[in-house]
Amino acid sequence: MWLPLVVESQLTELLNDRVRDVLRVKFWLGLFDQPYVPDPAVADRVVRNPQHLEVALRAAHESIILLKNEGAVLPLRKNVRSILVTGPNAAETRNSISRYGPSNLSVVSVLDGIRAKVGPDVQVLYTKGSEFVDAAFPESEILPVPPSAPEQAELDKARDLAKQVDAAVVVLGESEQLVGESRSRTSLDLTGFQLQLVQAVQAAGKPTVVVLLNGRPLTINWIDRHVPAIVEAWFQGEFCGTAIADVLFGDYNPSGKLPLTFPRTVGQIPFNFPFKRGSQVPTEKLEAQERRTMVNGALYPFGHGLSYTTYRYSNLDISPASQTAGGTIGVALDVTNTGTRAGDEIVQLYISDDVTSVVYYETVLRGFERVALKAGETRRVRFQLGPRDLMLLDRDMRWRVEPGRFHVLVGASSEDIRLTGTFEIRAKGGAR
């Protein structure tokens, strides 16, 4: 393809710049002086040293999100007499091994993590319950098929086992064959007969927890409506089952927040945060007739995530109340752990500009802070907003801070706002 000389020159310079970065690191490491090491096993000891493994476990813990916990079903008691663990992801480990990283890791499955957590005195029953997909997939996404005799027998087995235990953990989601590069889908519903599996287990009437291992948002409307506890764990890595069991049985208080939005249906896509004004009308602003004819609102909004304790936000201070376009604004507030156990709260700071010269976002995230609090403890959390936080790209494609009133919204998610306030950016020489 022919390119103008100027563009070709720019591309050449860009390519040289990127290659230069790679070569610079290799020079730093001495790879051009000694490309081969005498003892390759040394690299394994560096990669898997205790500090690195500790970070991996911490990442697994902190990425787990408690989506729902109705009736305080979680955490489960460790002295339950029996528990059923079922679902296609219950004993699965392949989804935690990256094709771009080590492939010989000894991943802890959710089933093994629960067994290790409760010990030999608790009876842990297991059946797969269903495969990730049915025999007709992917056509079954648009033309569903009934379970075959063997598939129905497995669903019935899970239902019968659920009747025999004190609690059930159903581990659903996706496999490495369902999510990844070039693996788009026509639906965000659970594949195969996973929904039928959780319905069968839930029908047994025992406390039921759904754990999701997946790489994209899923439209789990029935589960959200009927299952009391839902845990989003993503693809956890080596310590998958260990971290999830720690959360399920209360040895780790979940603190993760959603970095994306869960829609109710693919018909809402694109459904995202942040969003432009008017593109996503909140349900409470719809007329009665509109509410009957459209699905609106998120299943779980950006930033959502629950805890085993509760937090109170108070004493918001915004200073100064008026500032120039090049100045900074300080935002401070108190966060109190009002529950009975220690936990981490991720405080989220959003801002919204009253009037903009171009169509801009309704609200934008401009800061977040993880705060570790003991039961009853209060800490002061501080943010600072600078020009980069207030800028927008105007109609002339220039980044600028426009004068006017800004709203500050602080809360536990993009929709769970606890404190609000305002500040003014002054125009040069006067008001806006």
Residue pairs with C-beta under 8 A, 6 or more apart in sequence:
3 11
26 32
37 43
47 102
53 238
56 237
56 238
56 239
57 239
57 242
57 243
59 237
60 236
60 237
60 239
60 240
60 242
60 243
61 243
61 246
61 247
61 252
62 255
62 256
62 344
63 233
63 234
63 236
63 256
64 231
64 232
64 233
64 234
64 236
64 243
64 244
64 247
64 252
64 254
64 256
65 231
65 232
65 233
65 254
65 256
65 257
65 258
65 304
65 305
66 74
66 229
66 230
66 231
66 232
66 247
66 254
66 256
66 305
66 306
66 307
66 308
67 224
67 230
67 231
67 232
67 300
67 304
67 305
67 306
68 224
68 227
68 228
68 229
68 230
68 306
69 228
69 229
69 306
69 308
70 228
70 229
71 228
73 207
73 208
73 209
73 228
73 229
74 209
74 229
74 231
74 247
74 248
74 250
74 308
75 247
75 248
75 249
75 250
75 308
76 83
76 167
76 207
76 209
76 248
76 249
76 250
77 249
78 117
78 118
78 119
78 122
78 249
79 121
79 122
80 118
80 122
80 166
80 167
81 122
81 123
81 166
82 122
82 123
82 124
82 125
82 164
82 165
82 166
83 114
83 118
83 122
83 123
83 124
83 125
83 165
83 166
83 167
83 168
83 169
84 124
84 125
84 126
84 127
84 158
84 161
84 162
84 164
84 165
84 167
84 168
84 169
84 201
84 206
85 110
85 111
85 114
85 124
85 125
85 126
85 168
85 169
85 171
86 126
86 127
86 128
86 129
86 158
86 161
86 162
86 168
86 169
86 170
86 171
86 197
86 201
87 128
87 129
87 130
87 169
87 170
87 171
87 172
87 194
87 197
87 198
87 211
88 128
88 129
88 130
88 131
88 132
88 171
88 172
88 173
88 175
88 192
88 194
89 95
89 110
89 171
89 172
89 173
89 175
89 211
89 213
90 109
90 110
90 111
90 126
90 128
90 129
90 169
90 170
90 171
91 109
91 110
91 111
91 112
91 126
91 128
92 109
92 171
92 175
92 213
93 107
93 108
93 109
93 240
94 175
94 176
95 174
95 175
95 176
95 213
95 235
96 105
96 107
96 235
96 236
96 237
96 238
96 240
97 103
97 105
97 107
97 176
99 176
105 237
105 238
106 238
107 237
107 238
107 240
107 241
108 116
108 238
108 239
108 240
108 241
108 242
109 240
109 241
110 169
110 171
110 211
110 213
110 240
110 241
110 244
110 245
111 124
111 126
111 171
111 241
112 241
113 240
113 241
113 242
113 243
113 244
113 245
114 124
114 169
114 241
114 244
114 245
114 248
115 124
116 241
116 242
116 245
117 245
117 246
117 248
117 249
117 251
118 124
118 249
123 165
125 161
125 164
125 165
127 154
127 157
127 158
127 161
128 154
129 154
129 155
129 157
129 158
129 170
129 197
129 200
129 201
130 151
130 154
130 155
130 158
130 192
130 193
130 194
130 196
130 197
131 151
131 192
131 193
132 174
132 175
132 177
132 178
132 191
132 192
132 194
133 140
133 178
133 191
133 192
134 140
134 145
134 147
134 148
134 151
134 191
134 192
134 193
135 145
135 148
136 143
136 145
137 191
137 192
138 185
138 186
141 185
141 186
141 187
141 189
141 191
142 186
142 187
147 155
147 193
147 196
151 193
155 193
155 196
155 197
155 200
156 200
158 197
158 200
158 201
159 200
159 201
159 203
159 204
162 168
162 200
162 201
162 203
162 204
162 206
162 208
163 204
163 205
163 206
165 206
166 206
166 207
167 206
167 207
167 208
167 209
168 201
168 204
168 206
168 207
168 208
168 209
169 208
169 209
169 211
169 248
170 197
170 198
170 201
170 208
170 209
170 210
170 211
171 210
171 211
171 213
172 190
172 194
172 197
172 198
172 210
172 211
172 212
172 213
173 190
173 211
173 212
173 213
173 214
173 218
174 191
174 213
174 214
174 215
174 216
177 183
178 185
178 191
179 214
179 215
179 216
180 215
186 266
187 219
187 266
188 216
188 217
188 218
188 219
188 263
188 265
188 266
189 195
189 218
189 219
190 218
190 220
195 222
195 223
198 208
198 210
198 223
198 227
199 222
199 226
201 208
202 208
202 226
202 227
207 228
207 229
208 227
208 228
208 229
209 227
209 228
209 229
209 230
209 231
209 248
210 220
210 223
210 227
210 229
210 230
210 231
211 231
211 233
211 244
211 248
212 218
212 220
212 230
212 231
212 232
212 233
212 234
213 233
213 234
213 235
213 236
213 240
214 232
214 234
214 235
215 234
215 235
217 260
217 261
217 262
217 263
218 262
219 262
219 263
219 264
219 265
219 266
219 299
220 230
220 262
220 299
221 264
221 265
221 299
223 230
224 230
224 299
231 244
231 247
231 248
231 254
232 256
232 258
233 240
233 243
233 244
236 243
236 244
243 252
245 251
246 252
247 253
247 254
250 308
253 307
253 308
253 309
253 341
253 342
253 343
253 344
254 305
254 306
254 307
254 308
255 305
255 307
255 343
255 344
255 345
255 346
255 370
256 305
256 346
257 303
257 304
257 305
257 346
257 348
257 368
257 412
257 413
258 300
258 301
258 302
258 303
258 304
258 305
258 413
259 302
260 272
260 273
260 302
261 271
261 272
261 273
261 298
261 300
261 301
261 302
262 298
262 299
262 300
262 301
263 269
263 271
263 298
263 299
264 295
264 297
264 298
264 299
265 295
267 295
268 295
268 296
271 280
271 298
273 301
273 302
273 303
273 365
273 414
274 361
274 362
274 363
274 364
274 365
275 361
275 362
276 359
276 360
276 361
276 362
277 359
277 360
277 361
277 362
278 359
280 296
280 362
281 296
282 296
282 297
283 291
283 296
283 297
286 294
286 296
298 415
301 413
301 414
301 415
301 416
302 365
302 413
302 414
303 346
303 348
303 365
303 411
303 412
303 413
303 414
303 415
303 416
304 413
304 414
304 415
304 416
305 346
305 412
305 413
307 339
307 343
307 344
307 345
308 339
308 341
308 343
309 337
309 338
309 339
309 340
309 341
309 342
309 343
309 375
310 337
310 338
310 339
311 335
311 336
311 337
311 338
311 339
311 343
311 345
311 373
311 412
312 335
312 336
312 338
312 418
313 333
313 334
313 335
313 347
313 410
313 411
313 412
313 418
313 419
314 333
314 334
314 336
314 419
315 332
315 333
315 334
316 331
316 332
316 333
316 408
316 410
316 419
316 420
316 421
317 330
317 331
317 332
317 333
318 329
318 330
318 331
318 408
318 421
318 422
318 423
319 329
319 330
319 332
320 327
320 329
320 423
321 422
321 423
321 424
322 423
322 424
322 425
322 426
323 329
323 423
323 424
323 425
323 426
324 425
324 426
325 387
325 390
325 400
325 401
325 403
325 425
325 426
325 428
326 387
326 401
327 387
328 384
328 385
328 386
328 387
329 384
329 385
329 386
329 423
330 382
330 383
330 384
330 385
331 349
331 367
331 382
331 383
331 384
331 385
331 408
331 410
331 421
332 380
332 381
332 382
332 383
333 347
333 380
333 381
333 410
333 419
334 378
334 379
334 380
334 381
335 345
335 347
335 371
335 373
335 378
335 379
335 381
336 373
336 376
336 377
336 378
337 343
337 345
337 373
337 374
337 375
337 376
337 377
337 378
338 376
339 375
340 375
341 375
342 372
342 373
342 374
342 375
343 372
343 373
344 370
344 371
344 372
344 373
345 370
345 371
345 373
345 412
346 368
346 369
346 370
346 371
346 412
347 368
347 369
347 371
347 381
347 410
347 412
348 365
348 367
348 368
348 410
348 411
348 412
348 413
348 414
349 365
349 366
349 367
349 368
349 383
349 408
349 409
349 410
350 363
350 364
350 365
350 366
350 408
350 409
350 410
350 411
350 414
350 417
351 363
351 364
351 366
351 385
351 389
351 390
351 406
351 407
351 408
351 409
352 362
352 363
352 364
352 406
352 407
352 409
353 360
353 390
353 392
353 402
353 404
353 405
353 406
353 407
354 404
354 405
354 406
354 407
355 404
355 405
355 432
356 392
356 402
357 394
357 395
357 402
358 392
358 393
358 394
358 395
360 392
363 409
363 414
365 414
366 383
366 385
366 389
367 383
367 385
367 389
369 381
369 383
371 379
371 381
373 379
387 401
390 401
390 406
390 425
391 399
391 400
391 401
392 399
392 400
392 402
393 399
394 400
394 402
401 425
402 425
403 424
403 425
403 426
403 427
403 428
403 431
403 432
404 424
404 425
404 432
405 422
405 423
405 424
405 425
406 422
406 423
406 424
406 425
407 420
407 421
407 422
408 419
408 420
408 421
408 422
408 423
409 417
409 419
409 420
410 417
410 418
410 419
410 420
411 417
411 418
411 419
412 418
